[in-house]
Amino acid sequence: MPEGSNLSDDLPDPEIHAPEITRRNTKLWWIKTVLLLLLVAVSIALLLTLGDYLTGEEYPQLSLPQLLRAINYPLFALLLGVVALYVLTESAKYSYLLKVYTGKFRFGTSVKTMLLGKYYDGITPMSTGGQPFQIYYLHKKQIPRGAASAIPIVKYIISIFFLTTLSVILLCLTPRYLETNAVNLTVLIISWISLVINLSLPAAIILFSVFPGPCKKIIAVLVNFLAKFKLVKKPYLTKIKYVRELTEYSAALKLFVKKLYKFLPLCLLCILESLLFFLIPFFAVIAIGNVEPTLSLAIQIACLVVITRYTALLIPTPGNTGAAEAASSLVFVTVAGIGSVVGWVILVWRFLTYYVYILSGIGINIFEIIHGAVRKKKESSAP
């Protein structure tokens, strides 16, 4: 695409809704961070305890020294390589969109945007906090307002399409790889219900794009109904907020359809990212559990990841912390040969795909807080 040309001219000029870092916000951020770290610590303790409880005396969980002796280190290195490829693929999606919208790849900005998105998704219930802060961060990096808004939105729409498509396929395959009993059947049903619920936003975007008038009326009716029960305090502002957000999503979706050929590389990246997302725990199993890698095992674990993901999404804890560990323990214990390390497998998997983003996000935020304080001090002391 020629330098200086971009697609953001076709999009509405959005407002940047993420808040500036103030002293009050900083204090609240520290409180939330400490509480989140405590929740993670409790989840890890629960995870290892639950592993012992589920496997019983027949397969007691290995101690840390025993685990370190049992790990297949070449396969563990492969696991780290797969995780690195996943991170690069996720970052490459933002980098490619920056190239499409601004003419430059800006890979460093892309990596930070990805990490901040993962972090804020991880600290908010239902993973809803990432995109506003990504928009704010991109705007701070001098990305035009239209592009700053469009990049996270387009990335979300395309990613969720391929991830959901693969999830539906795996959920259909799951009964073949999961023992039939009341607990597993319940978990599977809950997963389907959760998947449908999580499709509500993409479905709303599509409907709003096709039928904007009727959808605005439906939003008004729903907000007014909730306001009668005091569930919405400012109905007029709430209507404006949701209509504006859906307008931005709709504009990004229409642009994607209109300029589909420009987004084909992004589609390929999304397919690769979705496959890697479901394969990371497979590599954790073969590296830590020392079991034979087979295609059947890879599909089985991918199916278990799907039901773990959608079951945990119904629990509104930050990043589904606690729920994801408990749900994965219940289903991963069914994998043959990993009874004595099931807790460690899930711990490594969660660390590489969740905890590491929390730590990275905390580090980036601390840097931004310190950098902002230093800048303000310099500005105040300047003549």
Beta strands, then each sheet from edge to edge (+ up, - down):
end
